Amino acid sequence: MASRRGILKLIGGGVVLAAAGAGGFVALNQPSHAAREAWREAGQAAEFRRRFLSYALLAPNPHNRQPWRVRLEGEDALTLFADLNLLLPATDPFDRQILMGCGTFLELLRLAAAEEGYGAEITPFPDGAPDLDGRLDARPVARVRFVEGGASPDPLFAQVMARFTNREVYLPRDVEPEKLAALVAAGTAFGVTAQACGNDALAARLRDLTWRGHEIESLTPATMQESIDVMRIGPVEVNQHRDGLTLEGPMMGLAHLAGAVNREALADPESAAFKQGLEMFRARAASARAFVWLTNDGASRVGQIDAGRAYMRLTLEIAAQGLAVHPWSQALQEYPEIAGLYREVHELIGGGARLQMLVRVGYAKPVVHAPRRGLDTLFAA
């Protein structure tokens, strides 16, 4: 329920709409076209490494932080670093998810290179890796050397532009067993095992578990604030930052104009915006008809990169099968408040291994791509 002040602002917004025209308001509050420019420019760079990187930066990554920095070296190589200013210390205290985001980047880089016949020789942590219970530092995440004629194209690359993260309510349609089998095959790679379930008793338990994970993250002030800090409200903010979690569209624009949606309201568990946001995600969790999860031994930082590489392949196969995907891995995180749920989900589906990703998959109406900052922002000074 909107407050009286919010209603008055909404009425005032109606006056603005009447003056400017509802059509103009809707047009001005559509998702930012400019913020998705990197998707349209992929593959256009003249230099081959930059061309491959223009695809790699489209990879999925935690909170859309795009935590990648690159240094070109010599005529055929590059070094990848994690941007230490773009970490997620509340929800990802050991930078596991950030490294998985580096893994998705590296795998998409490899696929882009293979599309032109180049092999990509990837050396993780050439100067050593941080401890598993430590934090990332200034040492490189990987070095990559490209070898002309060293690879053949992979059919998954054709799905790069068809890949979306879709957080909306999914359609009431079960995922066919043969499609789930294809997802398992694609995600089982680099020492990572993929498993899946359809709309069965296990899926019902996972619907409940993933919802509780989202609720804990939302009701824990530090983790909720971390998300709010990277929320981009409206097309102007989205275009300015071209990263983070986007709140766009005409209805969001009207709510923002009315003062019903702002960072203060989103952080307040007693506000209508906070409560409505929770209910919105409850409906999304309830709509899940299938889940896929990835496990490995969890014994090394390289394994975290490998989990990201496997996830990249999984998401491309999801697109190939005409399905939608939404990462729902709050229960896999490592901050204190989630510890009980972490144990529960590992007992349920971990099988003695380390769960690296848990996602819902299904059929859904299309959404727009997430924004990207663009190629030039990748390069380290």
N, C-alpha and C positions, 0 to 999 in steps of 0.2 A: 504494500500500500504506500503510495507516495505521500509525503508530508504536505501540509497545507501550503508551505512555501514552495515546495516543488511543483504543486498543482498550479499555483499562480504563475510560476516561471514557465510552465508548460503552456498555459493560456497565452502568456506573453509571446512564447515561441510560435503559437498559432497565428498571432498578429503578424509576426515576421514572415511566416509562411504565406499568409494571405497577401502581404505586400510584395514579397519577392516571387511568389508563385510556388506551389508545391512541387512542380516539376523541376524548378531550379534548385530547390532544397535537396531533392532526391539526387539530382545530378551531382551536386557538390559534395554529397556524403556517400558516394559509391567508393568501394575499395580503391586505394591509390593505384593508378595505372603506372605512374612514374616509379613507384617503389618496387615494381616487378620488372623493371627494365633489364636486369641481369638475365632473366629467363629468355628474353627476346634476343639478347646479344650473344648468348652462348655459341661458341664455335666460330666467331667472326674474327678473332685476333689473328694477326699475320704470323707471329712467332709461335712455333708449335707448342712450347711449354705453356705459354699464356693461353693458347687455345684449349689445351687440356684442362688447365686450371679454371677456365671460364665455365666448364661443366662441373668440376669438383666442388665449386662453391655453392652449388645447388643441392648439396647433400643434406639430409636431415641431421639435426643436431639439437642438443638439449636447450630448451627455452629459446630456440632460434638465436642463440648468442653468437653463432658463427665464429668460434674461438680460434681462428686459424691465422697464422702469419707465415709468409713464405719468403725465402731468399733464393733467388736464382744464382746458380754457380756454374762457371765455365760455359760450355756450349751445349751440354746435354744433361744437366743435373739441377736439383733444387733441394732445399732443406725446409722441412715443416716444423714450426714451433707452435706451442699453445700460447695464446695471448693471455697472460696472467692477470690482465685487467678485466677479463670476461669470464671469470670462474663463477661458480654457484656454491659458495661455502656453506650455506644453510642446508640446502637439499642434497648437496654432493660434496660432503666434507673431505673426501679423499680423492676428488677429481676423477672418479671412475667414469662417470657419464661424459665428462669432457673428453676423456681419452677415447671413449666409444665414438663421440662425434668426430674425433680425428681419424678414427678408423673408417667411418663412412666416407669422409673426404678422400682418404687414400684409395679406397676401393673404386670410387667413382672416377678418380684421377686415372687409375689403372685401366678402367673400362674405356675411358675417353681415348687414352693412348692406343689401346688395342684396336679401336675402331679405325685408326689410321695405320695399323701395322707395327706400332711401336711397343716393345716390351717395356715394362716399368719394374726395375729391380729395386724393391723396397727394403731398406735396412732400418728396423725400428731401434730407437734409442742408441744411436751410434756412439754417444759419449756416456752411456750408462743410464739406467732407469731409476726413478724415485722408488722408495720403499712403498709397499702396498698400503701401509697405514700412515703414509706421509702425504705430502702435497707436491704438485708439479712445481718445477723450477725452470730456470732459463735454459736448461739443456734442451737440445733438439728432440722432438718426438720421432722424427724419421728423416732419412735421406733417401732420395729417389734418383736413380739414373735411368735415362731412357735409351733404349737400344733399337735403332731402326731395323725393321724386318724381324723383330723379336717376338711378335705375338700376332694372333688372328682375332678378328672381331668376335665379340660375344653377343649373342642375340638379346641379352638383357639390356644392352645399351639403348636399344630402340625404345625403351620405356621411360627414359629419363624425363621427358617432358610430360608424360602421363602420370608421373608420381606426385601424389598429394598426401599431406597429413590431413585427415578429415575428422574433426572433433564433434561433428553434429550427431543428432539422433540417427541411428541406422534403420533401414527399412525392415519390416517384419518378414524377412525371407532368409531361410537357412542357407548356409554355404555348402555346396555340394562336396561330398567326400573326396572326389577326384581332384577338386581344386585345393582342398586342404593338403592332400598328398603332394601336390606340386609345390606348395609353399614349404612344406617340410623338406623336400628335396633341395630347394633353392637355398634355404637357410642353414642347411647342414654343410658347413664349409669351414676351413681354417681351424679345425679342431673344435668347432662349435656344433652342438646338436640342437636341431629344431624339433619341437613337438607341437601338436595341435589337438584341439577338441572342437567338436561341433556343438549343436544345441542340445546338450545332454545334462546329466546331473552335475558333472564336474563344471560345466559352463555356468550353471546356476550358482555354485559355490564361488566361482571366480567373479561373477557379477557382483556378488555381495562383498567379496574381499577387495576388489579394486575400488568399489565405492567407498568402503571404509578407509582405504589408503588415501583417497582424494579428500575425504572429510578430515582425517588427521592432519594432512598437510595444510588444509585450509584453516583449521582451528589452532594451528601452532603459529604464534605470531611471527617468528623469524622466517619460517619457510613461506608463509603467505606473503609477507612483506617482500621477500626476494622476487616473487612473481609480480607483485604490484609494481616494483621498481622498474621492471622491464615491460610493463604494459604500455602500449601505444594507442591512445584513444583518439579515433578519428583520422581521416586521411592526411591531414596536415602533419600530425605527429608521426604517422607511419612513414610518410615520405621523408621527413626530417631524419629519422633514425634508421629506417630500413632494416630493422632487426626486431627481436623481442616478440611478445605476444600481442596480437592485434585485436582491437575492438573497433570494427568498422561497420558501415552500412547505415541506411537512413534511420532505422529505428534506434540504433545506438547514437546517431547524431542528435536525434530529438531528445533522447534521455540525457545526453550530455548537456545539451542546451538548457534543459529544465533543471540541471543540477542534481539529477537523480543518480547519475553515474559519474563519479570522479574518484581519484585515488583515496581520498579520505573515507568516502562511503564504502569503497571496496575493501578497505582494511578494517572496517567496524563490524564485528559479528552481529551487532544489534540493528544494523541498517537494513533497509529493504533491498538495496542493491546486493549486499552480501548474501542475504537469505535467498533471494531469487537466483543468484548465481549458483548457490549450492543445489537448489532444486533443479536448475537447468542441467547440471552435471549428473544429478541423480537419474534423471530421465535418460541421459546418454549412456550411463552405465547399464541401466535396465534394458536398453535396446540391443546389447551385445548378443550376437547369435553364435559367435565362434571366437576362439582365442588361439594365439600362437605364442610360444615362449622359447627362449634361447638359453642354453646352459653350456658351461665348460668347467674346467677344474678350478678356475678362479685363483690360480696359483701365481700369476705373474701380471705385470703391466702389459706385456706383449699380448697376453690373452685378452685384455680389455680392448686393445686395438683390434684384435682378430674378431672379437664379438661385434664391434662396429662394422667391420668389413662384411661379416655374415649378415648383419641387419640390413646393410645397403642392398645386398643381393635379394634378401627377403622382400624388401619394399618394392623393388623393381618387378619381382614375380607377382606380387599382389596386384600391381598395376596391369601386368600382362593378363591376369585372370579377371580383370574388370571389377576388382574389389577395392574397398576403402580400408584404410588402416589408421588406428589411433593408439600411439604408445600410452600405456596405462601402468607405469612401473613404479608408482609411489611406494608400494610395499617392498620394493627391492632396494630402497635407499638406506642410508646408514646413520641418520641422525637419531638421537636417543628416543624421541617420542614414538618413532615408528618400529622400534626394536621388536615388540611383541608380534606385530603383523609380519615383520620380516621372517621371524621364526615360523609363523603359521604358514606362510606361502611356500617356504622352502620344504616344510614337512608335507605339504599337499602335493606339490608338483616338482620339487627340486631333485628328487631321486638321488640325494647325496652329493649333487653338484652345485655349483654357484649359478643361480639365476641371474642372467645379464639383461634380458629384456622380456617384458610381458606386454602384449598388444591385443587389442580387439580388432577383428577383421569382419567385414560384412559388406552388404550392399548399401549404398547411400547416394543421395543427390550430390551432384558435383559442387565443389568449392573452388575458390581461387587459390593460386600459389601463395606461399608465404613470401614476404618481401626479402630482398637480398641487397647487401651494401654494394656489391660490384667488384670487378676484377682489380682495379687499382688499389683498393683498400687492403688487399691481401699482403702487399709487399712490405716486409720489415725494413726499417731504416738501416 
